[in-house]
Amino acid sequence: MTYSTPSFWRRIVCLIYDFLLILAVLFIASFIFHFIFTDTQAAYFKPLFQCYLFAIMGYYFTWFWTHGGQTLAMQTWKMRLVTADGHGLTKKQAIARYLFSLAGIFIFVVIDWVFPINFISYYQLVLISILIFGSGFIWALFDRDRQYLHDRLAGTRIIRLEE
């Protein structure tokens, strides 16, 4: 079965739209977290807060991907996430795609936890993270099916729905 792949720029615009939506969700989640954990100077606060936001984002995306294959932005831009053979995603595939897609950011967070900030310049760390994170999207420019690297790794693909 063949599927139409949305253009690179259509997927980037959809990604920006998803970013704005998840930003609103994370804002509310952050408010709740700060209401519960008032001691923001505690040693556990930063890693716990980052894990919490990572989990909230993961739940948001994996829930939409496993319940219809579309986030709100994907519904607007007429796209769906499916397996490589065109079926709906399992929870395992959705979680794998989420983790693969955020590998660069995850590396940034882990290095930030493990090493003191003076070990490597904060800006160098951000640059490394962006290069790793961005490489998965740049991959689509050279991929024969124009799929992102994290889609290849997770066995998923984004398809364009007929209008």
Phi and psi in radians as a Rosetta constraint file:
Dihedral C 1 N 2 CA 2 C 2 CIRCULARHARMONIC -1.834 0.35
Dihedral N 2 CA 2 C 2 N 3 CIRCULARHARMONIC 2.589 0.35
Dihedral C 2 N 3 CA 3 C 3 CIRCULARHARMONIC -2.250 0.35
Dihedral N 3 CA 3 C 3 N 4 CIRCULARHARMONIC 2.604 0.35
Dihedral C 3 N 4 CA 4 C 4 CIRCULARHARMONIC -1.482 0.35
Dihedral N 4 CA 4 C 4 N 5 CIRCULARHARMONIC 2.239 0.35
Dihedral C 4 N 5 CA 5 C 5 CIRCULARHARMONIC -1.631 0.35
Dihedral N 5 CA 5 C 5 N 6 CIRCULARHARMONIC 2.265 0.35
Dihedral C 5 N 6 CA 6 C 6 CIRCULARHARMONIC -1.091 0.35
Dihedral N 6 CA 6 C 6 N 7 CIRCULARHARMONIC 2.671 0.35
Dihedral C 6 N 7 CA 7 C 7 CIRCULARHARMONIC -1.114 0.35
Dihedral N 7 CA 7 C 7 N 8 CIRCULARHARMONIC 2.752 0.35
Dihedral C 7 N 8 CA 8 C 8 CIRCULARHARMONIC -0.974 0.35
Dihedral N 8 CA 8 C 8 N 9 CIRCULARHARMONIC -0.823 0.35
Dihedral C 8 N 9 CA 9 C 9 CIRCULARHARMONIC -1.221 0.35
Dihedral N 9 CA 9 C 9 N 10 CIRCULARHARMONIC -0.561 0.35
Dihedral C 9 N 10 CA 10 C 10 CIRCULARHARMONIC -1.109 0.35
Dihedral N 10 CA 10 C 10 N 11 CIRCULARHARMONIC -0.735 0.35
Dihedral C 10 N 11 CA 11 C 11 CIRCULARHARMONIC -1.201 0.35
Dihedral N 11 CA 11 C 11 N 12 CIRCULARHARMONIC -0.617 0.35
Dihedral C 11 N 12 CA 12 C 12 CIRCULARHARMONIC -1.159 0.35
Dihedral N 12 CA 12 C 12 N 13 CIRCULARHARMONIC -0.761 0.35
Dihedral C 12 N 13 CA 13 C 13 CIRCULARHARMONIC -1.099 0.35
Dihedral N 13 CA 13 C 13 N 14 CIRCULARHARMONIC -0.699 0.35
Dihedral C 13 N 14 CA 14 C 14 CIRCULARHARMONIC -1.092 0.35
Dihedral N 14 CA 14 C 14 N 15 CIRCULARHARMONIC -0.701 0.35
Dihedral C 14 N 15 CA 15 C 15 CIRCULARHARMONIC -1.074 0.35
Dihedral N 15 CA 15 C 15 N 16 CIRCULARHARMONIC -0.736 0.35
Dihedral C 15 N 16 CA 16 C 16 CIRCULARHARMONIC -1.113 0.35
Dihedral N 16 CA 16 C 16 N 17 CIRCULARHARMONIC -0.739 0.35
Dihedral C 16 N 17 CA 17 C 17 CIRCULARHARMONIC -1.086 0.35
Dihedral N 17 CA 17 C 17 N 18 CIRCULARHARMONIC -0.797 0.35
Dihedral C 17 N 18 CA 18 C 18 CIRCULARHARMONIC -1.040 0.35
Dihedral N 18 CA 18 C 18 N 19 CIRCULARHARMONIC -0.690 0.35
Dihedral C 18 N 19 CA 19 C 19 CIRCULARHARMONIC -1.037 0.35
Dihedral N 19 CA 19 C 19 N 20 CIRCULARHARMONIC -0.767 0.35
Dihedral C 19 N 20 CA 20 C 20 CIRCULARHARMONIC -1.135 0.35
Dihedral N 20 CA 20 C 20 N 21 CIRCULARHARMONIC -0.681 0.35
Dihedral C 20 N 21 CA 21 C 21 CIRCULARHARMONIC -1.171 0.35
Dihedral N 21 CA 21 C 21 N 22 CIRCULARHARMONIC -0.796 0.35
Dihedral C 21 N 22 CA 22 C 22 CIRCULARHARMONIC -1.198 0.35
Dihedral N 22 CA 22 C 22 N 23 CIRCULARHARMONIC -0.505 0.35
Dihedral C 22 N 23 CA 23 C 23 CIRCULARHARMONIC -1.051 0.35
Dihedral N 23 CA 23 C 23 N 24 CIRCULARHARMONIC -0.737 0.35
Dihedral C 23 N 24 CA 24 C 24 CIRCULARHARMONIC -1.128 0.35
Dihedral N 24 CA 24 C 24 N 25 CIRCULARHARMONIC -0.738 0.35
Dihedral C 24 N 25 CA 25 C 25 CIRCULARHARMONIC -1.097 0.35
Dihedral N 25 CA 25 C 25 N 26 CIRCULARHARMONIC -0.775 0.35
Dihedral C 25 N 26 CA 26 C 26 CIRCULARHARMONIC -1.183 0.35
Dihedral N 26 CA 26 C 26 N 27 CIRCULARHARMONIC -0.551 0.35
Dihedral C 26 N 27 CA 27 C 27 CIRCULARHARMONIC -1.084 0.35
Dihedral N 27 CA 27 C 27 N 28 CIRCULARHARMONIC -0.825 0.35
Dihedral C 27 N 28 CA 28 C 28 CIRCULARHARMONIC -1.151 0.35
Dihedral N 28 CA 28 C 28 N 29 CIRCULARHARMONIC -0.760 0.35
Dihedral C 28 N 29 CA 29 C 29 CIRCULARHARMONIC -1.084 0.35
Dihedral N 29 CA 29 C 29 N 30 CIRCULARHARMONIC -0.666 0.35
Dihedral C 29 N 30 CA 30 C 30 CIRCULARHARMONIC -1.136 0.35
Dihedral N 30 CA 30 C 30 N 31 CIRCULARHARMONIC -0.722 0.35
Dihedral C 30 N 31 CA 31 C 31 CIRCULARHARMONIC -1.040 0.35
Dihedral N 31 CA 31 C 31 N 32 CIRCULARHARMONIC -0.791 0.35
Dihedral C 31 N 32 CA 32 C 32 CIRCULARHARMONIC -1.098 0.35
Dihedral N 32 CA 32 C 32 N 33 CIRCULARHARMONIC -0.785 0.35
Dihedral C 32 N 33 CA 33 C 33 CIRCULARHARMONIC -1.060 0.35
Dihedral N 33 CA 33 C 33 N 34 CIRCULARHARMONIC -0.813 0.35
Dihedral C 33 N 34 CA 34 C 34 CIRCULARHARMONIC -1.191 0.35
Dihedral N 34 CA 34 C 34 N 35 CIRCULARHARMONIC -0.460 0.35
Dihedral C 34 N 35 CA 35 C 35 CIRCULARHARMONIC -1.223 0.35
Dihedral N 35 CA 35 C 35 N 36 CIRCULARHARMONIC -0.668 0.35
Dihedral C 35 N 36 CA 36 C 36 CIRCULARHARMONIC -1.371 0.35
Dihedral N 36 CA 36 C 36 N 37 CIRCULARHARMONIC -0.823 0.35
Dihedral C 36 N 37 CA 37 C 37 CIRCULARHARMONIC -1.826 0.35
Dihedral N 37 CA 37 C 37 N 38 CIRCULARHARMONIC 1.662 0.35
Dihedral C 37 N 38 CA 38 C 38 CIRCULARHARMONIC -1.489 0.35
Dihedral N 38 CA 38 C 38 N 39 CIRCULARHARMONIC -0.340 0.35
Dihedral C 38 N 39 CA 39 C 39 CIRCULARHARMONIC -1.497 0.35
Dihedral N 39 CA 39 C 39 N 40 CIRCULARHARMONIC 1.472 0.35
Dihedral C 39 N 40 CA 40 C 40 CIRCULARHARMONIC -1.310 0.35
Dihedral N 40 CA 40 C 40 N 41 CIRCULARHARMONIC -0.151 0.35
Dihedral C 40 N 41 CA 41 C 41 CIRCULARHARMONIC -1.610 0.35
Dihedral N 41 CA 41 C 41 N 42 CIRCULARHARMONIC -0.118 0.35
Dihedral C 41 N 42 CA 42 C 42 CIRCULARHARMONIC -1.130 0.35
Dihedral N 42 CA 42 C 42 N 43 CIRCULARHARMONIC 2.582 0.35
Dihedral C 42 N 43 CA 43 C 43 CIRCULARHARMONIC -1.070 0.35
Dihedral N 43 CA 43 C 43 N 44 CIRCULARHARMONIC -0.570 0.35
Dihedral C 43 N 44 CA 44 C 44 CIRCULARHARMONIC -1.378 0.35
Dihedral N 44 CA 44 C 44 N 45 CIRCULARHARMONIC -0.243 0.35
Dihedral C 44 N 45 CA 45 C 45 CIRCULARHARMONIC -1.073 0.35
Dihedral N 45 CA 45 C 45 N 46 CIRCULARHARMONIC -0.935 0.35
Dihedral C 45 N 46 CA 46 C 46 CIRCULARHARMONIC -1.070 0.35
Dihedral N 46 CA 46 C 46 N 47 CIRCULARHARMONIC -0.895 0.35
Dihedral C 46 N 47 CA 47 C 47 CIRCULARHARMONIC -1.124 0.35
Dihedral N 47 CA 47 C 47 N 48 CIRCULARHARMONIC -0.640 0.35
Dihedral C 47 N 48 CA 48 C 48 CIRCULARHARMONIC -1.143 0.35
Dihedral N 48 CA 48 C 48 N 49 CIRCULARHARMONIC -0.737 0.35
Dihedral C 48 N 49 CA 49 C 49 CIRCULARHARMONIC -1.125 0.35
Dihedral N 49 CA 49 C 49 N 50 CIRCULARHARMONIC -0.749 0.35
Dihedral C 49 N 50 CA 50 C 50 CIRCULARHARMONIC -1.131 0.35
Dihedral N 50 CA 50 C 50 N 51 CIRCULARHARMONIC -0.744 0.35
Dihedral C 50 N 51 CA 51 C 51 CIRCULARHARMONIC -1.108 0.35
Dihedral N 51 CA 51 C 51 N 52 CIRCULARHARMONIC -0.700 0.35
Dihedral C 51 N 52 CA 52 C 52 CIRCULARHARMONIC -1.054 0.35
Dihedral N 52 CA 52 C 52 N 53 CIRCULARHARMONIC -0.851 0.35
Dihedral C 52 N 53 CA 53 C 53 CIRCULARHARMONIC -1.134 0.35
Dihedral N 53 CA 53 C 53 N 54 CIRCULARHARMONIC -0.685 0.35
Dihedral C 53 N 54 CA 54 C 54 CIRCULARHARMONIC -1.054 0.35
Dihedral N 54 CA 54 C 54 N 55 CIRCULARHARMONIC -0.740 0.35
Dihedral C 54 N 55 CA 55 C 55 CIRCULARHARMONIC -1.196 0.35
Dihedral N 55 CA 55 C 55 N 56 CIRCULARHARMONIC -0.715 0.35
Dihedral C 55 N 56 CA 56 C 56 CIRCULARHARMONIC -1.075 0.35
Dihedral N 56 CA 56 C 56 N 57 CIRCULARHARMONIC -0.818 0.35
Dihedral C 56 N 57 CA 57 C 57 CIRCULARHARMONIC -1.070 0.35
Dihedral N 57 CA 57 C 57 N 58 CIRCULARHARMONIC -0.765 0.35
Dihedral C 57 N 58 CA 58 C 58 CIRCULARHARMONIC -1.056 0.35
Dihedral N 58 CA 58 C 58 N 59 CIRCULARHARMONIC -0.751 0.35
Dihedral C 58 N 59 CA 59 C 59 CIRCULARHARMONIC -1.115 0.35
Dihedral N 59 CA 59 C 59 N 60 CIRCULARHARMONIC -0.767 0.35
Dihedral C 59 N 60 CA 60 C 60 CIRCULARHARMONIC -0.983 0.35
Dihedral N 60 CA 60 C 60 N 61 CIRCULARHARMONIC -0.946 0.35
Dihedral C 60 N 61 CA 61 C 61 CIRCULARHARMONIC -1.219 0.35
Dihedral N 61 CA 61 C 61 N 62 CIRCULARHARMONIC -0.823 0.35
Dihedral C 61 N 62 CA 62 C 62 CIRCULARHARMONIC -1.144 0.35
Dihedral N 62 CA 62 C 62 N 63 CIRCULARHARMONIC -0.581 0.35
Dihedral C 62 N 63 CA 63 C 63 CIRCULARHARMONIC -1.120 0.35
Dihedral N 63 CA 63 C 63 N 64 CIRCULARHARMONIC -0.852 0.35
Dihedral C 63 N 64 CA 64 C 64 CIRCULARHARMONIC -1.113 0.35
Dihedral N 64 CA 64 C 64 N 65 CIRCULARHARMONIC -0.724 0.35
Dihedral C 64 N 65 CA 65 C 65 CIRCULARHARMONIC -1.158 0.35
Dihedral N 65 CA 65 C 65 N 66 CIRCULARHARMONIC -0.546 0.35
Dihedral C 65 N 66 CA 66 C 66 CIRCULARHARMONIC -1.615 0.35
Dihedral N 66 CA 66 C 66 N 67 CIRCULARHARMONIC -0.122 0.35
Dihedral C 66 N 67 CA 67 C 67 CIRCULARHARMONIC -2.087 0.35
Dihedral N 67 CA 67 C 67 N 68 CIRCULARHARMONIC 1.234 0.35
Dihedral C 67 N 68 CA 68 C 68 CIRCULARHARMONIC 1.860 0.35
Dihedral N 68 CA 68 C 68 N 69 CIRCULARHARMONIC -0.221 0.35
Dihedral C 68 N 69 CA 69 C 69 CIRCULARHARMONIC 1.319 0.35
Dihedral N 69 CA 69 C 69 N 70 CIRCULARHARMONIC 0.242 0.35
Dihedral C 69 N 70 CA 70 C 70 CIRCULARHARMONIC -2.410 0.35
Dihedral N 70 CA 70 C 70 N 71 CIRCULARHARMONIC 2.280 0.35
Dihedral C 70 N 71 CA 71 C 71 CIRCULARHARMONIC -1.368 0.35
Dihedral N 71 CA 71 C 71 N 72 CIRCULARHARMONIC 3.051 0.35
Dihedral C 71 N 72 CA 72 C 72 CIRCULARHARMONIC -1.050 0.35
Dihedral N 72 CA 72 C 72 N 73 CIRCULARHARMONIC -0.701 0.35
Dihedral C 72 N 73 CA 73 C 73 CIRCULARHARMONIC -1.156 0.35
Dihedral N 73 CA 73 C 73 N 74 CIRCULARHARMONIC -0.685 0.35
Dihedral C 73 N 74 CA 74 C 74 CIRCULARHARMONIC -1.154 0.35
Dihedral N 74 CA 74 C 74 N 75 CIRCULARHARMONIC -0.578 0.35
Dihedral C 74 N 75 CA 75 C 75 CIRCULARHARMONIC -1.125 0.35
Dihedral N 75 CA 75 C 75 N 76 CIRCULARHARMONIC -0.753 0.35
Dihedral C 75 N 76 CA 76 C 76 CIRCULARHARMONIC -1.109 0.35
Dihedral N 76 CA 76 C 76 N 77 CIRCULARHARMONIC -0.746 0.35
Dihedral C 76 N 77 CA 77 C 77 CIRCULARHARMONIC -1.616 0.35
Dihedral N 77 CA 77 C 77 N 78 CIRCULARHARMONIC 0.188 0.35
Dihedral C 77 N 78 CA 78 C 78 CIRCULARHARMONIC 1.002 0.35
Dihedral N 78 CA 78 C 78 N 79 CIRCULARHARMONIC 0.963 0.35
Dihedral C 78 N 79 CA 79 C 79 CIRCULARHARMONIC -2.284 0.35
Dihedral N 79 CA 79 C 79 N 80 CIRCULARHARMONIC 2.746 0.35
Dihedral C 79 N 80 CA 80 C 80 CIRCULARHARMONIC -2.485 0.35
Dihedral N 80 CA 80 C 80 N 81 CIRCULARHARMONIC 2.541 0.35
Dihedral C 80 N 81 CA 81 C 81 CIRCULARHARMONIC -1.713 0.35
Dihedral N 81 CA 81 C 81 N 82 CIRCULARHARMONIC 2.197 0.35
Dihedral C 81 N 82 CA 82 C 82 CIRCULARHARMONIC -2.346 0.35
Dihedral N 82 CA 82 C 82 N 83 CIRCULARHARMONIC 2.981 0.35
Dihedral C 82 N 83 CA 83 C 83 CIRCULARHARMONIC -1.260 0.35
Dihedral N 83 CA 83 C 83 N 84 CIRCULARHARMONIC 2.974 0.35
Dihedral C 83 N 84 CA 84 C 84 CIRCULARHARMONIC -1.028 0.35
Dihedral N 84 CA 84 C 84 N 85 CIRCULARHARMONIC -0.485 0.35
Dihedral C 84 N 85 CA 85 C 85 CIRCULARHARMONIC -1.732 0.35
Dihedral N 85 CA 85 C 85 N 86 CIRCULARHARMONIC 0.202 0.35
Dihedral C 85 N 86 CA 86 C 86 CIRCULARHARMONIC 1.641 0.35
Dihedral N 86 CA 86 C 86 N 87 CIRCULARHARMONIC 0.109 0.35
Dihedral C 86 N 87 CA 87 C 87 CIRCULARHARMONIC -1.626 0.35
Dihedral N 87 CA 87 C 87 N 88 CIRCULARHARMONIC 2.994 0.35
Dihedral C 87 N 88 CA 88 C 88 CIRCULARHARMONIC -1.220 0.35
Dihedral N 88 CA 88 C 88 N 89 CIRCULARHARMONIC 2.695 0.35
Dihedral C 88 N 89 CA 89 C 89 CIRCULARHARMONIC -1.366 0.35
Dihedral N 89 CA 89 C 89 N 90 CIRCULARHARMONIC 2.535 0.35
Dihedral C 89 N 90 CA 90 C 90 CIRCULARHARMONIC -1.488 0.35
Dihedral N 90 CA 90 C 90 N 91 CIRCULARHARMONIC 2.915 0.35
Dihedral C 90 N 91 CA 91 C 91 CIRCULARHARMONIC -1.066 0.35
Dihedral N 91 CA 91 C 91 N 92 CIRCULARHARMONIC -0.687 0.35
Dihedral C 91 N 92 CA 92 C 92 CIRCULARHARMONIC -1.071 0.35
Dihedral N 92 CA 92 C 92 N 93 CIRCULARHARMONIC -0.776 0.35
Dihedral C 92 N 93 CA 93 C 93 CIRCULARHARMONIC -1.163 0.35
Dihedral N 93 CA 93 C 93 N 94 CIRCULARHARMONIC -0.688 0.35
Dihedral C 93 N 94 CA 94 C 94 CIRCULARHARMONIC -1.135 0.35
Dihedral N 94 CA 94 C 94 N 95 CIRCULARHARMONIC -0.742 0.35
Dihedral C 94 N 95 CA 95 C 95 CIRCULARHARMONIC -1.150 0.35
Dihedral N 95 CA 95 C 95 N 96 CIRCULARHARMONIC -0.739 0.35
Dihedral C 95 N 96 CA 96 C 96 CIRCULARHARMONIC -1.058 0.35
Dihedral N 96 CA 96 C 96 N 97 CIRCULARHARMONIC -0.776 0.35
Dihedral C 96 N 97 CA 97 C 97 CIRCULARHARMONIC -1.092 0.35
Dihedral N 97 CA 97 C 97 N 98 CIRCULARHARMONIC -0.746 0.35
Dihedral C 97 N 98 CA 98 C 98 CIRCULARHARMONIC -1.059 0.35
Dihedral N 98 CA 98 C 98 N 99 CIRCULARHARMONIC -0.832 0.35
Dihedral C 98 N 99 CA 99 C 99 CIRCULARHARMONIC -1.150 0.35
Dihedral N 99 CA 99 C 99 N 100 CIRCULARHARMONIC -0.756 0.35
Dihedral C 99 N 100 CA 100 C 100 CIRCULARHARMONIC -1.099 0.35
Dihedral N 100 CA 100 C 100 N 101 CIRCULARHARMONIC -0.679 0.35
Dihedral C 100 N 101 CA 101 C 101 CIRCULARHARMONIC -1.229 0.35
Dihedral N 101 CA 101 C 101 N 102 CIRCULARHARMONIC -0.417 0.35
Dihedral C 101 N 102 CA 102 C 102 CIRCULARHARMONIC -1.875 0.35
Dihedral N 102 CA 102 C 102 N 103 CIRCULARHARMONIC 0.354 0.35
Dihedral C 102 N 103 CA 103 C 103 CIRCULARHARMONIC -0.975 0.35
Dihedral N 103 CA 103 C 103 N 104 CIRCULARHARMONIC -0.757 0.35
Dihedral C 103 N 104 CA 104 C 104 CIRCULARHARMONIC -1.109 0.35
Dihedral N 104 CA 104 C 104 N 105 CIRCULARHARMONIC -0.755 0.35
Dihedral C 104 N 105 CA 105 C 105 CIRCULARHARMONIC -1.187 0.35
Dihedral N 105 CA 105 C 105 N 106 CIRCULARHARMONIC -0.697 0.35
Dihedral C 105 N 106 CA 106 C 106 CIRCULARHARMONIC -1.082 0.35
Dihedral N 106 CA 106 C 106 N 107 CIRCULARHARMONIC -0.732 0.35
Dihedral C 106 N 107 CA 107 C 107 CIRCULARHARMONIC -1.065 0.35
Dihedral N 107 CA 107 C 107 N 108 CIRCULARHARMONIC -0.746 0.35
Dihedral C 107 N 108 CA 108 C 108 CIRCULARHARMONIC -1.007 0.35
Dihedral N 108 CA 108 C 108 N 109 CIRCULARHARMONIC -0.831 0.35
Dihedral C 108 N 109 CA 109 C 109 CIRCULARHARMONIC -1.139 0.35
Dihedral N 109 CA 109 C 109 N 110 CIRCULARHARMONIC -0.761 0.35
Dihedral C 109 N 110 CA 110 C 110 CIRCULARHARMONIC -1.121 0.35
Dihedral N 110 CA 110 C 110 N 111 CIRCULARHARMONIC -0.798 0.35
Dihedral C 110 N 111 CA 111 C 111 CIRCULARHARMONIC -1.092 0.35
Dihedral N 111 CA 111 C 111 N 112 CIRCULARHARMONIC -0.674 0.35
Dihedral C 111 N 112 CA 112 C 112 CIRCULARHARMONIC -1.094 0.35
Dihedral N 112 CA 112 C 112 N 113 CIRCULARHARMONIC -0.614 0.35
Dihedral C 112 N 113 CA 113 C 113 CIRCULARHARMONIC -1.312 0.35
Dihedral N 113 CA 113 C 113 N 114 CIRCULARHARMONIC -0.756 0.35
Dihedral C 113 N 114 CA 114 C 114 CIRCULARHARMONIC -1.331 0.35
Dihedral N 114 CA 114 C 114 N 115 CIRCULARHARMONIC -0.751 0.35
Dihedral C 114 N 115 CA 115 C 115 CIRCULARHARMONIC -1.875 0.35
Dihedral N 115 CA 115 C 115 N 116 CIRCULARHARMONIC 2.540 0.35
Dihedral C 115 N 116 CA 116 C 116 CIRCULARHARMONIC -1.127 0.35
Dihedral N 116 CA 116 C 116 N 117 CIRCULARHARMONIC 2.668 0.35
Dihedral C 116 N 117 CA 117 C 117 CIRCULARHARMONIC -1.062 0.35
Dihedral N 117 CA 117 C 117 N 118 CIRCULARHARMONIC -0.430 0.35
Dihedral C 117 N 118 CA 118 C 118 CIRCULARHARMONIC -1.446 0.35
Dihedral N 118 CA 118 C 118 N 119 CIRCULARHARMONIC -0.087 0.35
Dihedral C 118 N 119 CA 119 C 119 CIRCULARHARMONIC -1.143 0.35
Dihedral N 119 CA 119 C 119 N 120 CIRCULARHARMONIC -0.727 0.35
Dihedral C 119 N 120 CA 120 C 120 CIRCULARHARMONIC -2.442 0.35
Dihedral N 120 CA 120 C 120 N 121 CIRCULARHARMONIC 2.506 0.35
Dihedral C 120 N 121 CA 121 C 121 CIRCULARHARMONIC -1.021 0.35
Dihedral N 121 CA 121 C 121 N 122 CIRCULARHARMONIC 2.418 0.35
Dihedral C 121 N 122 CA 122 C 122 CIRCULARHARMONIC -0.981 0.35
Dihedral N 122 CA 122 C 122 N 123 CIRCULARHARMONIC -0.711 0.35
Dihedral C 122 N 123 CA 123 C 123 CIRCULARHARMONIC -1.199 0.35
Dihedral N 123 CA 123 C 123 N 124 CIRCULARHARMONIC -0.612 0.35
Dihedral C 123 N 124 CA 124 C 124 CIRCULARHARMONIC -1.144 0.35
Dihedral N 124 CA 124 C 124 N 125 CIRCULARHARMONIC -0.714 0.35
Dihedral C 124 N 125 CA 125 C 125 CIRCULARHARMONIC -1.115 0.35
Dihedral N 125 CA 125 C 125 N 126 CIRCULARHARMONIC -0.740 0.35
Dihedral C 125 N 126 CA 126 C 126 CIRCULARHARMONIC -1.100 0.35
Dihedral N 126 CA 126 C 126 N 127 CIRCULARHARMONIC -0.744 0.35
Dihedral C 126 N 127 CA 127 C 127 CIRCULARHARMONIC -1.083 0.35
Dihedral N 127 CA 127 C 127 N 128 CIRCULARHARMONIC -0.795 0.35
Dihedral C 127 N 128 CA 128 C 128 CIRCULARHARMONIC -1.049 0.35
Dihedral N 128 CA 128 C 128 N 129 CIRCULARHARMONIC -0.785 0.35
Dihedral C 128 N 129 CA 129 C 129 CIRCULARHARMONIC -1.074 0.35
Dihedral N 129 CA 129 C 129 N 130 CIRCULARHARMONIC -0.787 0.35
Dihedral C 129 N 130 CA 130 C 130 CIRCULARHARMONIC -1.119 0.35
Dihedral N 130 CA 130 C 130 N 131 CIRCULARHARMONIC -0.693 0.35
Dihedral C 130 N 131 CA 131 C 131 CIRCULARHARMONIC -1.108 0.35
Dihedral N 131 CA 131 C 131 N 132 CIRCULARHARMONIC -0.750 0.35
Dihedral C 131 N 132 CA 132 C 132 CIRCULARHARMONIC -1.195 0.35
Dihedral N 132 CA 132 C 132 N 133 CIRCULARHARMONIC -0.814 0.35
Dihedral C 132 N 133 CA 133 C 133 CIRCULARHARMONIC -1.091 0.35
Dihedral N 133 CA 133 C 133 N 134 CIRCULARHARMONIC -0.798 0.35
Dihedral C 133 N 134 CA 134 C 134 CIRCULARHARMONIC -1.236 0.35
Dihedral N 134 CA 134 C 134 N 135 CIRCULARHARMONIC -0.467 0.35
Dihedral C 134 N 135 CA 135 C 135 CIRCULARHARMONIC -1.076 0.35
Dihedral N 135 CA 135 C 135 N 136 CIRCULARHARMONIC -0.572 0.35
Dihedral C 135 N 136 CA 136 C 136 CIRCULARHARMONIC -1.136 0.35
Dihedral N 136 CA 136 C 136 N 137 CIRCULARHARMONIC -0.532 0.35
Dihedral C 136 N 137 CA 137 C 137 CIRCULARHARMONIC -1.478 0.35
Dihedral N 137 CA 137 C 137 N 138 CIRCULARHARMONIC -0.663 0.35
Dihedral C 137 N 138 CA 138 C 138 CIRCULARHARMONIC -1.117 0.35
Dihedral N 138 CA 138 C 138 N 139 CIRCULARHARMONIC -0.542 0.35
Dihedral C 138 N 139 CA 139 C 139 CIRCULARHARMONIC -0.872 0.35
Dihedral N 139 CA 139 C 139 N 140 CIRCULARHARMONIC -0.660 0.35
Dihedral C 139 N 140 CA 140 C 140 CIRCULARHARMONIC -1.075 0.35
Dihedral N 140 CA 140 C 140 N 141 CIRCULARHARMONIC -0.457 0.35
Dihedral C 140 N 141 CA 141 C 141 CIRCULARHARMONIC -1.193 0.35
Dihedral N 141 CA 141 C 141 N 142 CIRCULARHARMONIC -0.436 0.35
Dihedral C 141 N 142 CA 142 C 142 CIRCULARHARMONIC -1.964 0.35
Dihedral N 142 CA 142 C 142 N 143 CIRCULARHARMONIC -0.182 0.35
Dihedral C 142 N 143 CA 143 C 143 CIRCULARHARMONIC -1.227 0.35
Dihedral N 143 CA 143 C 143 N 144 CIRCULARHARMONIC 2.442 0.35
Dihedral C 143 N 144 CA 144 C 144 CIRCULARHARMONIC -1.090 0.35
Dihedral N 144 CA 144 C 144 N 145 CIRCULARHARMONIC -0.515 0.35
Dihedral C 144 N 145 CA 145 C 145 CIRCULARHARMONIC -1.827 0.35
Dihedral N 145 CA 145 C 145 N 146 CIRCULARHARMONIC 0.159 0.35
Dihedral C 145 N 146 CA 146 C 146 CIRCULARHARMONIC 1.014 0.35
Dihedral N 146 CA 146 C 146 N 147 CIRCULARHARMONIC 0.592 0.35
Dihedral C 146 N 147 CA 147 C 147 CIRCULARHARMONIC -1.660 0.35
Dihedral N 147 CA 147 C 147 N 148 CIRCULARHARMONIC 2.616 0.35
Dihedral C 147 N 148 CA 148 C 148 CIRCULARHARMONIC -1.194 0.35
Dihedral N 148 CA 148 C 148 N 149 CIRCULARHARMONIC 2.749 0.35
Dihedral C 148 N 149 CA 149 C 149 CIRCULARHARMONIC -1.070 0.35
Dihedral N 149 CA 149 C 149 N 150 CIRCULARHARMONIC -0.741 0.35
Dihedral C 149 N 150 CA 150 C 150 CIRCULARHARMONIC -1.146 0.35
Dihedral N 150 CA 150 C 150 N 151 CIRCULARHARMONIC -0.468 0.35
Dihedral C 150 N 151 CA 151 C 151 CIRCULARHARMONIC -1.238 0.35
Dihedral N 151 CA 151 C 151 N 152 CIRCULARHARMONIC -0.716 0.35
Dihedral C 151 N 152 CA 152 C 152 CIRCULARHARMONIC -1.049 0.35
Dihedral N 152 CA 152 C 152 N 153 CIRCULARHARMONIC -0.819 0.35
Dihedral C 152 N 153 CA 153 C 153 CIRCULARHARMONIC -1.163 0.35
Dihedral N 153 CA 153 C 153 N 154 CIRCULARHARMONIC -0.620 0.35
Dihedral C 153 N 154 CA 154 C 154 CIRCULARHARMONIC -1.554 0.35
Dihedral N 154 CA 154 C 154 N 155 CIRCULARHARMONIC -0.115 0.35
Dihedral C 154 N 155 CA 155 C 155 CIRCULARHARMONIC 1.268 0.35
Dihedral N 155 CA 155 C 155 N 156 CIRCULARHARMONIC 0.602 0.35
Dihedral C 155 N 156 CA 156 C 156 CIRCULARHARMONIC -2.156 0.35
Dihedral N 156 CA 156 C 156 N 157 CIRCULARHARMONIC 3.000 0.35
Dihedral C 156 N 157 CA 157 C 157 CIRCULARHARMONIC -2.723 0.35
Dihedral N 157 CA 157 C 157 N 158 CIRCULARHARMONIC 2.665 0.35
Dihedral C 157 N 158 CA 158 C 158 CIRCULARHARMONIC -1.727 0.35
Dihedral N 158 CA 158 C 158 N 159 CIRCULARHARMONIC 2.242 0.35
Dihedral C 158 N 159 CA 159 C 159 CIRCULARHARMONIC -2.031 0.35
Dihedral N 159 CA 159 C 159 N 160 CIRCULARHARMONIC 2.694 0.35
Dihedral C 159 N 160 CA 160 C 160 CIRCULARHARMONIC -1.650 0.35
Dihedral N 160 CA 160 C 160 N 161 CIRCULARHARMONIC 2.308 0.35
Dihedral C 160 N 161 CA 161 C 161 CIRCULARHARMONIC -1.496 0.35
Dihedral N 161 CA 161 C 161 N 162 CIRCULARHARMONIC 2.559 0.35
Dihedral C 161 N 162 CA 162 C 162 CIRCULARHARMONIC -1.202 0.35
Dihedral N 162 CA 162 C 162 N 163 CIRCULARHARMONIC 2.432 0.35
